[in-house]
């Protein structure tokens, strides 16, 4: 029995040491985070350079962490020094991270005006595709269609990002052009039969047209291919779909 109580005492002692250790670690870690934040702020206030890439490097680090307030202090300076080099990234951040469609368009349009003989690709994406997303986000569907069609024209049908066609389908759907929407979604499926956004869009369009059997067929394909949806762990896309949406529409269709 004495041995039992001794073991219990040892276990309790170990637990207490662990609890105290975790509390101390948390306290020290908190102080470290506060100190790092203060140091980061101090560096921002005192940082000086004539190299736009240095400002850009700092901004990327901060923007990735979601600290746009400080990130833009560096990024704006990078743009000021070399607008052609950094306007695209600022516009991309404003579109994808901040959903500031108006300011993103201003950056993309200014960049385009500075490079009249070149089709820009901010952060690796076609500028007209990005402008199309901005217009789509603003619910200006006709302007979005113009931008996405310009993307197709400049990049050719077989080379363009397939979500150009998905967006074209979504725009036509929003404008009430359901048959045209279906044909645009099908253009994406010609490039890849594993495009759940297209199947889902077609299903919704057929539902509007009263063709329930075709709608259900495309819903099943959307559900089957959901693993191939447009997805990024850091960003939610404007045309991103979710399995819950598919299942909800499926439920409504079969009432």
C-alpha positions, 0 to 999 in steps of 0.5 A: 500500500505504501508503495502504491501511494508513493507511485501516486505521489510521484505521478501527481508530482510529475503532473504538477511539474508539467503543468507549471512548466507549460504555464511558464513556457506559455508566459515566456512565449507570450512575452517573446511574441510581444517582443517580436511584434515590437521589434517588427514594428521598430524595424518598419519605422526605421527601415530604409532602402532604395532597393524595391526588392528588399521592401517586397521581401519584407511585405511578402513575409508580413502579408503571408502572416495576414499582417496587411497593415504593416505588409502594405507599408513595405509593399507601397514603397516597393510599388513607389520605387518600381511600379512595373515590378510590384503593382501586379502583386499588390493587385493580386493581394487586394483581390485574393486576400482582401477582396478589395476589387476596386483597388485591385482593378486600379493596380491591374489597369495601371500595370497594364498601361505601363506595359502596353506591348506585353500581356502581364501575369501578376503572381503567375496569373493572366491579368485579364483573368484577374480583372475578370475575377474583380468584375465578377466580385463586383457583380459586373458580369458583362465586364467580367465576360469581356475580361475573360474572353480577352484572356481566351483570345490572348492565350488561345482556347486550349491553353487558357485556365479552365476556370475562365470558362467556369467564370464565363458560365457563372456570369451567363447564369447570373445574367439569366442566359442558362443555355449559354451558361451550359455551353460555357461550362462545357468548354471547361469540361472539354479540357478536363472532365474532372471539373466539378464547378462546371457540373454544378453550374450545369446542374443549376442551369438545367434546374432553371430550365426545368430539366430535372433529370439532366440536373440530377445527372450533373449533380452526381458528376459534381459530387463524384469529382469534388476532390478536383475542385479549385482549392487553396488552403490559403485563399477561398476563391470566388467560384469555389464550391463545397460538397455541402452545396451540392448535397443541399441542391440534391436534396431540394431536387428530390423533394 
